[in-house]
Amino acid sequence: MNEVTIKVQGMSCGGCVKNVTGVLKALSGVSDAEVSLADAAATVKYDPARISVEALREAVENAGFDSPA
């Protein structure tokens, strides 16, 4: 498993954190995701053979948030 921290912009409350966490954890290849409102970031443990960092960012963006590189 690899671990990456990606920026998540646009979160304003605990509901946003819950939404982003749920979206990331639902992805095939993700074993865990911890999202921090204060840090505006998500730390994700994932299997690089099953999912890419780009796909993680895309999932965050599809949920309505920004994830700059």
MITORBA-733610 format. One line per field, with one value per residue: residue number from 1; residue in three letters; y, x, z of N, C-alpha, C in turn. Coordinates in steps of 0.2 Angstrom, whole numbers, plus 2048, in hexadecimal, padded with zeros to 3 digits. Layout:
N
i = NUM,...
aa = Ala,...
n.yy = Y,...
n.xx = X,...
n.zz = Z,...
ca.yy = Y,...
ca.xx = X,...
ca.zz = Z,...
c.yy = Y,...
c.xx = X,...
c.zz = Z,...
//
This chain:
69
i = 1,2,3,4,5,6,7,8,9,10,11,12,13,14,15,16,17,18,19,20,21,22,23,24,25,26,27,28,29,30,31,32,33,34,35,36,37,38,39,40,41,42,43,44,45,46,47,48,49,50,51,52,53,54,55,56,57,58,59,60,61,62,63,64,65,66,67,68,69
aa = Met,Asn,Glu,Val,Thr,Ile,Lys,Val,Gln,Gly,Met,Ser,Cys,Gly,Gly,Cys,Val,Lys,Asn,Val,Thr,Gly,Val,Leu,Lys,Ala,Leu,Ser,Gly,Val,Ser,Asp,Ala,Glu,Val,Ser,Leu,Ala,Asp,Ala,Ala,Ala,Thr,Val,Lys,Tyr,Asp,Pro,Ala,Arg,Ile,Ser,Val,Glu,Ala,Leu,Arg,Glu,Ala,Val,Glu,Asn,Ala,Gly,Phe,Asp,Ser,Pro,Ala
n.yy = 7FA,80B,81C,82C,83E,848,858,860,86B,877,871,874,870,863,85A,85B,855,848,844,844,83B,82F,82E,82C,820,817,813,807,7FF,808,808,80F,820,830,83F,850,85F,86A,86A,869,85E,84D,83D,82F,81D,812,806,806,7FE,7FC,808,819,829,833,82F,82F,83D,841,83B,842,84F,84C,84B,857,860,869,863,867,863
n.xx = 804,802,804,7FC,7FB,7EF,7E9,7DA,7CF,7C2,7BA,7AF,7A9,7A5,79D,7A1,7AE,7AA,7A4,7AE,7B7,7AF,7AD,7BB,7BE,7B5,7BB,7C2,7D1,7D5,7D9,7D8,7D3,7D6,7D0,7D3,7CB,7D1,7DE,7DB,7DD,7DF,7E4,7E9,7E9,7EE,7ED,7F9,7F9,7EC,7E5,7E8,7F0,7EB,7DE,7D9,7D9,7D0,7C4,7C2,7C0,7B4,7AB,7A9,7B2,7C2,7D2,7E1,7F1
n.zz = 800,7FC,802,801,801,7FD,7F7,7FC,7F7,7FB,805,812,81E,82A,824,817,818,81C,810,806,80C,80B,7FD,7F9,801,7FB,7EF,7E4,7E9,7F3,803,80F,815,81B,81E,820,826,82B,826,819,810,80B,811,809,809,7FD,7F0,7E4,7D9,7D6,7D6,7D1,7D6,7CF,7CC,7D9,7DC,7D1,7D6,7E1,7DB,7D4,7DE,7E1,7E5,7E6,7E0,7E0,7D7
ca.yy = 800,812,821,832,843,84D,85E,860,872,878,86E,879,86D,85C,856,85A,850,841,843,843,835,82A,82D,828,819,813,812,801,800,80C,804,814,827,834,846,855,865,86F,869,869,858,846,839,829,817,80F,801,809,7F9,7FC,80F,81E,82F,837,82D,832,844,841,839,848,854,84A,84C,85E,863,869,85F,869,85F
ca.xx = 800,805,800,7FD,7F7,7ED,7E6,7D3,7CC,7BB,7B6,7AD,7A6,7A6,799,7A6,7B3,7A7,7A3,7B5,7B9,7AB,7AF,7C1,7BE,7B1,7BF,7C6,7D8,7D6,7D8,7D6,7D3,7D5,7CF,7D3,7C9,7D6,7E4,7D9,7E0,7DD,7EA,7E6,7ED,7EB,7F1,7FA,7F7,7E5,7E3,7ED,7EF,7E7,7D8,7D7,7D7,7CA,7BE,7C0,7BD,7AE,7A7,7A7,7B8,7C8,7D8,7E7,7F7
ca.zz = 800,7FC,805,7FD,804,7F7,7F9,7FA,7F8,7FA,80A,817,824,82C,81E,811,81A,81B,809,803,80F,809,7F6,7F9,803,7F7,7E9,7E4,7EA,7F9,80A,814,813,820,81B,825,824,82D,821,812,80D,80C,811,807,808,7F7,7EC,7DD,7D3,7D4,7D5,7D0,7DA,7CB,7CD,7DF,7DB,7CD,7DA,7E6,7D7,7D2,7E4,7E1,7E9,7E1,7E3,7DB,7D8
c.yy = 806,816,828,837,848,853,85E,867,872,874,874,876,866,857,855,855,849,83F,841,83C,82F,829,82A,821,814,810,80B,802,805,808,809,81B,82B,83B,84B,85C,86A,86F,86A,864,852,842,832,823,813,80A,804,804,7F9,803,814,825,833,835,82F,839,845,840,83F,84E,852,84A,853,863,864,865,861,864,862
c.xx = 804,801,802,7F9,7F5,7E9,7DF,7D1,7C5,7B7,7B5,7AA,7A7,7A2,79E,7AB,7B0,7A6,7A9,7B7,7B5,7AC,7B6,7C1,7BA,7B5,7C2,7CD,7DA,7D4,7D6,7D7,7D2,7D5,7CF,7D1,7CE,7DC,7E2,7DC,7DD,7E3,7E6,7EB,7EA,7F0,7F3,7F9,7F0,7E2,7E8,7EB,7EB,7E0,7D5,7D5,7D1,7C4,7BD,7BD,7B6,7A9,7A6,7AC,7BE,7CE,7DE,7ED,7FC
c.zz = 800,800,802,801,7FE,7FA,7F7,7FC,7F7,800,80F,81E,825,826,818,812,819,814,805,805,80C,801,7F5,7FB,7FF,7F0,7EA,7E5,7F0,7FF,80F,812,819,81D,821,822,825,828,81A,80E,80F,80C,80F,806,802,7F4,7E5,7D7,7D1,7D3,7D5,7D5,7D6,7CB,7D4,7DF,7D7,7D1,7DE,7E1,7D5,7D7,7E5,7E4,7E4,7E5,7DE,7DC,7DC
//
